[in-house]
């Protein structure tokens, strides 16, 4: 099984488990990028709210919320 992140406007909107990347692209359409739960490719295992940096082929986590003073 593989993990695939759906990308819309350079943002991850969902991550699913799929038998193959080809299957998810053929059956669900849209843009999907492979990811690994251990973060061994593309820097991180993404979740909704992560962005996808196409130039560096990396998932970028959302900014941390500001700390209370």
N, C-alpha and C positions, 0 to 999 in steps of 0.2 A: 504494500500500500504506500501511497505517496500523499504528501500534504500539498495543497495548492491554495494560494492566496488570490482572491479576486481583486483586481485593481481597477478603480474608476477614478479618473482625473488624478492619477498618481497617488491615490489613497487606498489603503487596504480596507475593504468593506466586509469581508468575511474570509475565513479559512476553513477548508473542508478536507476530508479524507477521501481519496479517489483511487481506483485501481491503477490508473495511468493518467498522465497529464493529457495525453491525446483524448482519452475518454471524456474528461471534463470539458475540454475545448469543443469537442464534437457535439456533446449532448447539452451543455449549458450555454455555450457561446460566451462571448466577451473575452476579456483579457485575464489570463491566469498565469501566475508565476510560481514555480516550485519553491517550496521552503522545507526546512527540516526542523524537527522539534528541538534538536540540540543546538540549533543556530550555526551548524557547521558550514552552511552556505548562506550567502547574503547577510552575514553579520548577526542577525537575530531571528528568532521564531516570531513572526509578526502576529498581531491581532488587530481588530478594528481600531482605526485611529492612527495606525502606523502609516508613514508615507513610504513610497518606493522611489528611490533615487536611481533613475535609469542610467545616468552617466557612469556611476560607480557600481551599479547592479547590487544595491544594498537596501535592506529595510531599515528605516530610521524610526526610532521610538518617538512617541509624542513628547512634547516638553513636560517636565515635571511641574506639578501645580506649585504656586508660590507658597512659601512657608509663612505661617502666622508669625507676626512680630512678637 
